[in-house]
Amino acid sequence: MTNSEFTPVFDRNTRHTAADRNRLGAEPLLPETAYQLVHDAALLDGNARLNLATFVSTWMDNDADRLYAETFDKNMIDKDEYPSTAAVEEHCWKILANLWSAPNIDAAIGTSTTGSSEACMLGGLAFKRLWQHRRRAEGKDTSKPNLVMSSAVQVCWEKFCNYWDVEMRLVPISEDHKVLDGHDLENYVDENTIGVVAIMGVTYTGMYEPVREIAAKLDEIQQKTGLDIPIHVDGASGAMIAPFLQPDLEWDFRLERVHSISTSGHKYGGVYPGVGWVVWREEKWLPEDLVFRVSYLGGDMPTFALNFSRPGSQVLLQYYMFLRLGFAGYTEMQQGAQDVAVFLAQQISKLGPFQLWNDGTDIPVFAWSMIPNYTDKWDLYHLADRLRTRGWIVPAYPMPADLQDLTVQRIVVRRDLSLDMAEKFFADFKAEVAYLKALDAPMPTAPDHPGFHH
Ligand SMILES: *Cc1c(COP(=O)(O)O)cnc(C)c1O
């Protein structure tokens, strides 16, 4: 029984043109047949450029594509075989250390990762290990570490706490405290707190958490209790926006309490999926016993990573982006995305049924909800479905704990959503809202719509 077949369109006489989906075929296919099968399977995916849900790059320029094709065989871990790629990795994290105001980039330390998730795990592990060292030296219990963060953290922090047995202490967000802002923090931290996570660009809404205020609150707590609690900034998106669009905002290594910062190179860094970064302000914040030196690939370059082999080409692409754009180019690119976000937020808020949660002036991301009791005929899930019929992906989802009754819809503006495309999107959006507003009976209840996190 075969279930992937091309005949007659791609029929190739005397050779197999069919394959079983879930079992290895007994015989080979011609490469062009296998290509066409996989190509056609990928065709059925959504159109990435119309996906306004994801933060992750869906476009790079031709030179980047060429570079990618030339370097896709490089293995990042093999620093002895590819010493030049390893050197480029170091250039990149030093560029970031500098961009994030490290007082001395030669005293800093950093690494590339597969994305922010791995970068956050490494930041969390450094916190946990440092705390363990300190507690052991003091002869104290190390069995109950906790990490404090907002209830609107990205799922990677839940993973970190789950995988490494750290208690997750969530500070709930509310209408009054839309982000973690230091309010009430004294009720969440104690001697077992390994650190506090501050998010630059909350995934749910795109808002910045005020890292300076969080740090000030922790200073106050230290004065009262002696507890010296470090901050990791999860700057998955914002760490590549704030240095360019909000240069006066103090969220980075200008604050001494910020030990480490992570970002996704594949979000506003502008690289295709597969690269993230984490940098520690000073080498002493990355405990030496987490760093490995392996000799079996030759050499003994130190590494701190969850993976072993992984592609090196995205790291080269990151360097390409840094060289290609420079400070002025990144500023222009991020400003362009922000202009589109602010334009769309204003247009959507003027339509009537919606109220903005935020306006796209932090990172180029904004969310809105329905005006309470506006209608019982449709909701944001229906609107998301209607937009999907036109190819646009704009997810609706519930807010996190304590606000879970509030449904929001969110748009992430990436650099490849031009103002021209945004205007076309808004025309479709307006037409679908008009369709829903004209309903004279309620839409059927939408099937279960799971939350959507990227
Ligand atoms: C996207 C995101 C992550 C996870 O990043 P990946 O690069 O996809 O692993 C973590 N934190 C925040 C705030 C994010 O927006």
The ligand as an ORCA input file, in Angstrom:
! r2SCAN-3c Opt
* xyz 0 1
  C      10.562     33.756     21.289
  C      10.880     33.922     22.709
  C      11.626     32.944     23.406
  C      12.056     31.667     22.759
  O      12.905     31.952     21.702
  P      13.373     30.891     20.601
  O      14.454     31.632     19.908
  O      12.194     30.619     19.742
  O      13.862     29.673     21.322
  C      11.939     33.187     24.730
  N      11.540     34.316     25.343
  C      10.816     35.274     24.716
  C      10.424     36.510     25.466
  C      10.454     35.101     23.377
  O       9.738     36.047     22.754
*
